[in-house]
Amino acid sequence: MTDDAHGRYLREDEDAGERLDRQWNELLQELRLAQTGTQILFAFLLSIPFSNRFQEADAFTHDVFAGTLITSALAVGLFLAPVSFHRILFQKKMRDRMIPIAGRMAAGGLFFLILAIASGVLLAIDVVLSRTAAFIVVGIVLAWFVLFWYVVPLWVRRSTRASEE
Protein backbone atom coordinates (compact mmCIF):
# COMPACT_ATOMS: atom_id res chain seq x y z
CA MET A 1 0.00 0.00 0.00
CA THR A 2 1.49 3.35 -1.04
CA ASP A 3 0.42 6.98 -1.21
CA ASP A 4 0.26 8.82 -4.50
CA ALA A 5 0.84 12.54 -4.95
CA HIS A 6 -2.75 13.25 -3.86
CA GLY A 7 -2.62 11.28 -0.59
CA ARG A 8 -4.77 8.39 -1.82
CA TYR A 9 -3.95 4.83 -0.96
CA LEU A 10 -2.92 2.59 -3.82
CA ARG A 11 -2.85 -1.16 -3.38
CA GLU A 12 -0.68 -2.67 -6.06
CA ASP A 13 -0.69 -6.06 -4.36
CA GLU A 14 -4.50 -6.23 -4.23
CA ASP A 15 -6.17 -8.41 -6.84
CA ALA A 16 -9.72 -7.84 -8.10
CA GLY A 17 -11.26 -10.24 -5.58
CA GLU A 18 -9.45 -8.63 -2.65
CA ARG A 19 -10.53 -5.18 -3.87
CA LEU A 20 -14.16 -6.31 -4.01
CA ASP A 21 -13.91 -7.82 -0.52
CA ARG A 22 -12.42 -4.57 0.81
CA GLN A 23 -15.10 -2.47 -0.87
CA TRP A 24 -17.85 -4.71 0.51
CA ASN A 25 -16.40 -4.51 4.03
CA GLU A 26 -16.13 -0.71 3.79
CA LEU A 27 -19.76 -0.50 2.69
CA LEU A 28 -20.85 -2.75 5.58
CA GLN A 29 -19.03 -0.51 8.07
CA GLU A 30 -20.84 2.53 6.68
CA LEU A 31 -24.18 0.72 6.84
CA ARG A 32 -23.64 -0.34 10.46
CA LEU A 33 -23.36 3.29 11.49
CA ALA A 34 -26.37 4.43 9.49
CA GLN A 35 -28.59 1.47 10.41
CA THR A 36 -28.30 1.88 14.16
CA GLY A 37 -29.41 5.49 14.33
CA THR A 38 -32.14 5.01 11.77
CA GLN A 39 -33.56 1.98 13.55
CA ILE A 40 -33.61 3.87 16.88
CA LEU A 41 -35.40 6.80 15.21
CA PHE A 42 -37.91 4.44 13.60
CA ALA A 43 -38.60 2.60 16.87
CA PHE A 44 -39.10 5.88 18.72
CA LEU A 45 -41.49 7.12 16.04
CA LEU A 46 -43.61 3.99 16.38
CA SER A 47 -44.46 4.94 19.98
CA ILE A 48 -45.54 8.55 19.31
CA PRO A 49 -49.09 8.01 17.97
CA PHE A 50 -50.13 6.25 21.16
CA SER A 51 -49.64 9.32 23.37
CA ASN A 52 -52.69 11.42 24.28
CA ARG A 53 -51.00 14.67 23.29
CA PHE A 54 -50.28 13.40 19.79
CA GLN A 55 -53.88 12.27 19.30
CA GLU A 56 -54.98 15.83 20.10
CA ALA A 57 -52.54 17.38 17.60
CA ASP A 58 -53.67 19.08 14.40
CA ALA A 59 -53.77 17.56 10.91
CA PHE A 60 -50.45 19.20 9.95
CA THR A 61 -48.67 17.42 12.82
CA HIS A 62 -50.26 14.11 11.87
CA ASP A 63 -49.26 14.56 8.23
CA VAL A 64 -45.66 15.47 9.12
CA PHE A 65 -45.53 12.51 11.48
CA ALA A 66 -46.78 10.16 8.75
CA GLY A 67 -44.13 11.48 6.37
CA THR A 68 -41.44 11.13 9.04
CA LEU A 69 -42.44 7.56 9.81
CA ILE A 70 -42.58 6.61 6.13
CA THR A 71 -39.23 8.18 5.22
CA SER A 72 -37.64 6.58 8.25
CA ALA A 73 -39.08 3.18 7.25
CA LEU A 74 -37.78 3.65 3.69
CA ALA A 75 -34.32 4.52 5.06
CA VAL A 76 -34.31 1.42 7.29
CA GLY A 77 -35.40 -0.70 4.33
CA LEU A 78 -32.65 0.61 2.08
CA PHE A 79 -29.97 0.28 4.77
CA LEU A 80 -30.97 -3.34 5.40
CA ALA A 81 -31.49 -4.25 1.73
CA PRO A 82 -27.80 -5.05 1.10
CA VAL A 83 -28.01 -7.74 3.79
CA SER A 84 -30.86 -9.50 2.00
CA PHE A 85 -29.17 -8.88 -1.33
CA HIS A 86 -25.98 -10.50 -0.04
CA ARG A 87 -27.87 -13.49 1.40
CA ILE A 88 -29.57 -14.16 -1.93
CA LEU A 89 -26.36 -13.77 -3.94
CA PHE A 90 -24.07 -15.44 -1.38
CA GLN A 91 -21.43 -17.62 -3.04
CA LYS A 92 -22.73 -16.84 -6.53
CA LYS A 93 -19.56 -14.91 -7.48
CA MET A 94 -21.55 -11.75 -8.17
CA ARG A 95 -19.88 -9.32 -5.76
CA ASP A 96 -18.73 -7.15 -8.68
CA ARG A 97 -22.41 -6.57 -9.53
CA MET A 98 -23.65 -6.51 -5.94
CA ILE A 99 -21.38 -3.74 -4.59
CA PRO A 100 -22.47 -0.92 -6.94
CA ILE A 101 -26.15 -1.75 -6.41
CA ALA A 102 -25.74 -2.02 -2.62
CA GLY A 103 -23.89 1.30 -2.71
CA ARG A 104 -26.85 2.92 -4.44
CA MET A 105 -29.18 1.40 -1.84
CA ALA A 106 -27.05 2.97 0.90
CA ALA A 107 -27.10 6.34 -0.90
CA GLY A 108 -30.89 6.12 -1.17
CA GLY A 109 -31.10 5.27 2.52
CA LEU A 110 -29.06 8.37 3.36
CA PHE A 111 -31.41 10.51 1.28
CA PHE A 112 -34.48 9.19 3.12
CA LEU A 113 -32.65 9.52 6.44
CA ILE A 114 -32.11 13.23 5.77
CA LEU A 115 -35.83 13.61 5.07
CA ALA A 116 -36.75 11.67 8.22
CA ILE A 117 -34.41 13.74 10.39
CA ALA A 118 -35.66 17.02 8.92
CA SER A 119 -39.28 15.92 9.43
CA GLY A 120 -38.52 14.84 13.00
CA VAL A 121 -36.95 18.23 13.69
CA LEU A 122 -40.04 19.89 12.23
CA LEU A 123 -42.29 17.87 14.54
CA ALA A 124 -40.26 18.77 17.63
CA ILE A 125 -39.58 22.43 16.84
CA ASP A 126 -43.23 23.02 15.86
CA VAL A 127 -44.16 22.19 19.46
CA VAL A 128 -41.77 24.68 21.08
CA LEU A 129 -41.60 27.51 18.50
CA SER A 130 -43.92 28.98 15.92
CA ARG A 131 -44.56 26.98 12.78
CA THR A 132 -42.74 29.62 10.73
CA ALA A 133 -39.68 29.33 12.97
CA ALA A 134 -39.91 25.54 12.70
CA PHE A 135 -39.79 25.75 8.89
CA ILE A 136 -36.80 28.09 9.04
CA VAL A 137 -34.95 25.74 11.40
CA VAL A 138 -35.74 22.76 9.17
CA GLY A 139 -34.46 24.67 6.15
CA ILE A 140 -31.19 25.28 8.00
CA VAL A 141 -30.98 21.63 9.07
CA LEU A 142 -31.60 20.46 5.49
CA ALA A 143 -28.96 22.86 4.16
CA TRP A 144 -26.52 21.60 6.81
CA PHE A 145 -27.01 17.96 5.82
CA VAL A 146 -26.88 18.68 2.09
CA LEU A 147 -23.69 20.70 2.57
CA PHE A 148 -21.80 18.05 4.55
CA TRP A 149 -23.29 14.90 3.03
CA TYR A 150 -23.30 15.95 -0.62
CA VAL A 151 -21.73 19.32 -1.48
CA VAL A 152 -18.42 18.88 0.38
CA PRO A 153 -17.79 15.31 -0.87
CA LEU A 154 -18.71 16.29 -4.43
CA TRP A 155 -16.45 19.35 -4.20
CA VAL A 156 -13.56 17.17 -3.00
CA ARG A 157 -14.21 14.69 -5.79
CA ARG A 158 -14.36 17.42 -8.43
CA SER A 159 -11.29 19.28 -7.13
CA THR A 160 -9.30 16.04 -6.92
CA ARG A 161 -10.31 15.09 -10.46
CA ALA A 162 -9.39 18.56 -11.74
CA SER A 163 -5.96 18.45 -10.06
CA GLU A 164 -5.25 15.05 -11.62
CA GLU A 165 -5.87 16.33 -15.15
RADA-V266721 format. One record per run of one state. SS is the DSSP state (hx for helix, st for strand, lp for the rest). FROM is the first residue (numbers start at 1). LEN is the number of residues. If there is no record, write none. Layout:
BEGIN
SS_FROM_LEN, SS_FROM_LEN
END
This chain:
BEGIN
lp_1_1, st_2_2, lp_4_5, st_9_2, lp_11_5, hx_16_33, lp_49_3, hx_52_4, lp_56_3, hx_59_31, lp_90_5, hx_95_34, lp_129_2, hx_131_34, lp_165_1
END
